């Protein structure tokens, strides 16, 4: 199984467009890892994302909160 580290730009891209990136993040067997602060970083831009993808801020936050996109997170202090 592949394990990949992702950053906020990848998540933002997946939220904004129904693209190959979104399909890979949601529908693949790859384990994606992201630092704990990634969600906070993405939430800074949730208003802009909502304007671009025509979903409400609530719906975009729900996608993030359900963990559909990010399957594993780690705390950089823990390793």
Backbone as a printed PyTorch tensor [residue, N CA C, xyz], in Angstrom:
tensor([[[  0.8300,  -1.1760,   0.0000],
         [  0.0000,   0.0000,   0.0000],
         [  0.8820,   1.2490,   0.0000]],

        [[  0.4750,   2.2150,  -0.7970],
         [  1.1940,   3.4840,  -0.8390],
         [  0.7990,   4.3450,   0.3450]],

        [[  1.7590,   5.0960,   0.8330],
         [  1.5180,   6.0910,   1.8800],
         [  2.1140,   7.4030,   1.3950]],

        [[  1.2950,   8.4240,   1.3630],
         [  1.7350,   9.7220,   0.8610],
         [  1.4300,  10.8230,   1.8600]],

        [[  2.3200,  11.7860,   1.9290],
         [  2.1090,  12.9840,   2.7350],
         [  1.4900,  14.0440,   1.8320]],

        [[  0.4300,  14.6770,   2.3060],
         [ -0.2200,  15.7140,   1.5170],
         [ -0.1680,  17.0370,   2.2620]],

        [[ -0.3490,  18.1120,   1.5130],
         [ -0.3520,  19.4300,   2.1350],
         [ -1.6700,  20.1330,   1.8550]],

        [[ -1.8110,  21.3330,   2.3880],
         [ -3.0630,  22.0790,   2.2780],
         [ -3.4360,  22.3730,   0.8300]],

        [[ -2.4680,  22.6300,  -0.0130],
         [ -2.7740,  22.9340,  -1.4130],
         [ -3.4810,  21.7720,  -2.1100]],

        [[ -3.1000,  20.5710,  -1.7950],
         [ -3.7390,  19.3890,  -2.3920],
         [ -5.1850,  19.2900,  -1.9160]],

        [[ -5.4080,  19.4920,  -0.6270],
         [ -6.7620,  19.4360,  -0.0720],
         [ -7.6320,  20.5390,  -0.6640]],

        [[ -7.0870,  21.7490,  -0.7320],
         [ -7.8530,  22.8650,  -1.3050],
         [ -8.2250,  22.5820,  -2.7520]],

        [[ -7.2970,  22.0570,  -3.5070],
         [ -7.5570,  21.7090,  -4.9010],
         [ -8.6750,  20.6810,  -5.0060]],

        [[ -8.6500,  19.6830,  -4.1420],
         [ -9.6740,  18.6360,  -4.1630],
         [-11.0440,  19.1780,  -3.7740]],

        [[-11.0840,  20.1350,  -2.8600],
         [-12.3570,  20.7180,  -2.4680],
         [-12.9300,  21.6240,  -3.5570]],

        [[-12.0690,  22.3550,  -4.2210],
         [-12.5240,  23.3410,  -5.1990],
         [-13.1000,  22.6940,  -6.4510]],

        [[-12.4350,  21.6820,  -6.9530],
         [-12.8600,  21.0790,  -8.2230],
         [-13.1110,  19.5870,  -8.0770]],

        [[-14.1250,  19.1230,  -8.7800],
         [-14.3660,  17.6860,  -8.8620],
         [-13.3790,  17.1550,  -9.9030]],

        [[-12.1980,  16.8590,  -9.4560],
         [-11.0760,  16.5670, -10.3490],
         [-10.4960,  15.1910, -10.0690]],

        [[ -9.4990,  14.8680, -10.8230],
         [ -8.7570,  13.6240, -10.5970],
         [ -8.1630,  13.6150,  -9.1930]],

        [[ -7.6930,  14.7630,  -8.7470],
         [ -7.1300,  14.8640,  -7.3960],
         [ -8.1680,  14.4340,  -6.3650]],

        [[ -9.3870,  14.9390,  -6.4840],
         [-10.4420,  14.5740,  -5.5330],
         [-10.7300,  13.0750,  -5.5950]],

        [[-10.8220,  12.5450,  -6.7850],
         [-11.1120,  11.1140,  -6.9480],
         [-10.0280,  10.2470,  -6.3060]],

        [[ -8.7790,  10.6560,  -6.4650],
         [ -7.6680,   9.9050,  -5.8650],
         [ -7.7310,   9.9960,  -4.3440]],

        [[ -7.9700,  11.1870,  -3.8120],
         [ -7.9950,  11.3580,  -2.3590],
         [ -9.1510,  10.6110,  -1.7160]],

        [[-10.2890,  10.5920,  -2.3670],
         [-11.4690,   9.9810,  -1.7690],
         [-11.5760,   8.4960,  -2.0850]],

        [[-11.2280,   8.1050,  -3.3060],
         [-11.5400,   6.7550,  -3.7230],
         [-10.3880,   5.7860,  -3.8630]],

        [[ -9.2170,   6.1390,  -3.4160],
         [ -8.0900,   5.2350,  -3.6150],
         [ -7.7410,   4.4890,  -2.3330]],

        [[ -6.9230,   3.4980,  -2.4700],
         [ -6.4680,   2.7090,  -1.3240],
         [ -5.2080,   3.3010,  -0.7010]],

        [[ -4.7880,   4.4430,  -1.1820],
         [ -3.5850,   5.1000,  -0.6600],
         [ -3.8860,   5.6730,   0.7200]],

        [[ -2.9560,   5.5360,   1.6330],
         [ -3.0670,   6.1760,   2.9460],
         [ -2.4260,   7.5460,   2.8430]],

        [[ -3.2000,   8.5710,   3.1580],
         [ -2.6860,   9.9340,   3.1130],
         [ -2.4180,  10.4180,   4.5220]],

        [[ -1.2870,  11.0540,   4.6940],
         [ -0.8870,  11.5870,   5.9850],
         [ -0.7450,  13.0930,   5.8810]],

        [[ -1.1160,  13.7690,   6.9520],
         [ -1.0170,  15.2210,   6.9790],
         [ -0.7660,  15.6620,   8.4120]],

        [[ -0.0430,  16.7530,   8.5890],
         [  0.1830,  17.2660,   9.9450],
         [ -1.1330,  17.7400,  10.5550]],

        [[ -1.2110,  17.7120,  11.8810],
         [ -2.4280,  18.1110,  12.5920],
         [ -2.9260,  19.4920,  12.1870]],

        [[ -2.0300,  20.4070,  11.9470],
         [ -2.4380,  21.7870,  11.6690],
         [ -3.0160,  21.9710,  10.2650]],

        [[ -3.0020,  20.9360,   9.4460],
         [ -3.4840,  21.0740,   8.0710],
         [ -4.9560,  21.4930,   8.0180]],

        [[ -5.7970,  20.9200,   8.8360],
         [ -7.2150,  21.2660,   8.8340],
         [ -7.3950,  22.7470,   9.1630]],

        [[ -6.6700,  23.2300,  10.1600],
         [ -6.7480,  24.6510,  10.5060],
         [ -6.3170,  25.5230,   9.3370]],

        [[ -5.2970,  25.1090,   8.6450],
         [ -4.7990,  25.8510,   7.4830],
         [ -5.8570,  25.8980,   6.3810]],

        [[ -6.4790,  24.7800,   6.1100],
         [ -7.5120,  24.7170,   5.0630],
         [ -8.7260,  25.5510,   5.4780]],

        [[ -9.0990,  25.5090,   6.7470],
         [-10.2690,  26.2590,   7.2060],
         [-10.1020,  27.7670,   7.0490]],

        [[ -8.8900,  28.2560,   7.0180],
         [ -8.6580,  29.6820,   6.7690],
         [ -9.2320,  30.1070,   5.4180]],

        [[ -9.2500,  29.1720,   4.4810],
         [ -9.6540,  29.4780,   3.1060],
         [-11.0260,  28.9030,   2.7490]],

        [[-11.7640,  28.4210,   3.7410],
         [-13.0190,  27.7330,   3.4530],
         [-14.0410,  28.6550,   2.7920]],

        [[-14.0240,  29.9310,   3.1330],
         [-14.9440,  30.8920,   2.5110],
         [-14.6480,  31.0190,   1.0200]],

        [[-13.3910,  31.1440,   0.6710],
         [-12.9830,  31.2300,  -0.7310],
         [-13.3160,  29.9250,  -1.4650]],

        [[-13.0630,  28.8100,  -0.8320],
         [-13.3770,  27.4980,  -1.4280],
         [-14.8740,  27.4170,  -1.7210]],

        [[-15.6870,  27.8640,  -0.7780],
         [-17.1430,  27.8070,  -0.9460],
         [-17.6160,  28.6290,  -2.1360]],

        [[-16.9840,  29.7630,  -2.3570],
         [-17.3340,  30.5820,  -3.5180],
         [-16.9740,  29.8790,  -4.8260]],

        [[-15.8930,  29.1240,  -4.7940],
         [-15.4180,  28.4800,  -6.0190],
         [-16.1130,  27.1570,  -6.3220]],

        [[-16.5470,  26.4280,  -5.2840],
         [-17.1380,  25.1150,  -5.5510],
         [-18.6560,  25.0770,  -5.3700]],

        [[-19.2470,  26.2080,  -5.0440],
         [-20.7060,  26.3340,  -4.9060],
         [-21.3010,  25.4980,  -3.7770]],

        [[-20.4910,  25.0430,  -2.8540],
         [-20.9960,  24.3830,  -1.6480],
         [-20.9550,  25.3970,  -0.5100]],

        [[-21.7880,  25.1760,   0.4770],
         [-21.7730,  26.0850,   1.6230],
         [-20.5110,  25.8500,   2.4530]],

        [[-20.1740,  26.8440,   3.2800],
         [-19.0290,  26.6560,   4.1840],
         [-19.2810,  25.4610,   5.0960]],

        [[-20.5210,  25.3200,   5.5380],
         [-20.8870,  24.1970,   6.4080],
         [-20.6110,  22.8630,   5.7140]],

        [[-21.0150,  22.7400,   4.4550],
         [-20.8010,  21.4870,   3.7160],
         [-19.3190,  21.2020,   3.5090]],

        [[-18.5500,  22.2400,   3.2200],
         [-17.1040,  22.0410,   3.0460],
         [-16.4510,  21.6260,   4.3580]],

        [[-16.8580,  22.2370,   5.4570],
         [-16.3010,  21.8510,   6.7570],
         [-16.7030,  20.4230,   7.1120]],

        [[-17.9180,  20.0430,   6.7320],
         [-18.3860,  18.6890,   6.9960],
         [-17.5190,  17.6650,   6.2690]],

        [[-17.1410,  17.9690,   5.0410],
         [-16.2560,  17.0850,   4.2790],
         [-14.9310,  16.9150,   5.0170]],

        [[-14.3880,  18.0090,   5.5230],
         [-13.1250,  17.9350,   6.2670],
         [-13.2980,  17.1730,   7.5810]],

        [[-14.3910,  17.4550,   8.2910],
         [-14.6120,  16.8390,   9.6030],
         [-14.8540,  15.3440,   9.5320]],

        [[-15.4340,  14.8780,   8.4440],
         [-15.7310,  13.4540,   8.3420],
         [-14.4830,  12.6340,   8.0580]],

        [[-13.4010,  13.3070,   7.6900],
         [-12.1700,  12.5690,   7.4270],
         [-12.1840,  11.8330,   6.1130]],

        [[-13.1110,  12.1970,   5.2330],
         [-13.1750,  11.5240,   3.9350],
         [-11.8670,  11.7110,   3.1830]],

        [[-11.3300,  12.9150,   3.2490],
         [-10.1260,  13.2030,   2.4750],
         [ -8.8710,  12.7970,   3.2260]],

        [[ -8.8070,  13.0980,   4.4910],
         [ -7.5950,  12.8080,   5.2560],
         [ -7.8430,  11.5940,   6.1360]],

        [[ -7.1390,  10.5350,   5.8610],
         [ -7.3520,   9.3030,   6.6130],
         [ -6.4470,   9.2120,   7.8410]],

        [[ -5.3060,   9.8110,   7.7720],
         [ -4.3690,   9.7430,   8.8850],
         [ -3.7490,  11.1170,   9.0910]],

        [[ -3.6620,  11.5170,  10.3440],
         [ -2.9510,  12.7590,  10.6610],
         [ -1.9240,  12.4390,  11.7510]],

        [[ -0.9010,  13.2000,  11.7840],
         [  0.0710,  12.9810,  12.8420],
         [  0.4750,  14.2950,  13.4640]],

        [[  0.8760,  14.2090,  14.6820],
         [  1.3490,  15.3680,  15.4100],
         [  2.8560,  15.4190,  15.1920]],

        [[  3.3450,  16.5470,  14.6810],
         [  4.7720,  16.6530,  14.3610],
         [  5.6470,  16.4850,  15.6010]],

        [[  5.1210,  16.8250,  16.7580],
         [  5.8920,  16.6650,  17.9820],
         [  6.0290,  15.1950,  18.3700]],

        [[  5.0330,  14.3900,  18.0310],
         [  5.0840,  12.9560,  18.3370],
         [  5.9330,  12.1880,  17.3530]],

        [[  5.8740,  12.6180,  16.0920],
         [  6.6090,  11.9230,  15.0430],
         [  5.7800,  10.9630,  14.2800]]])
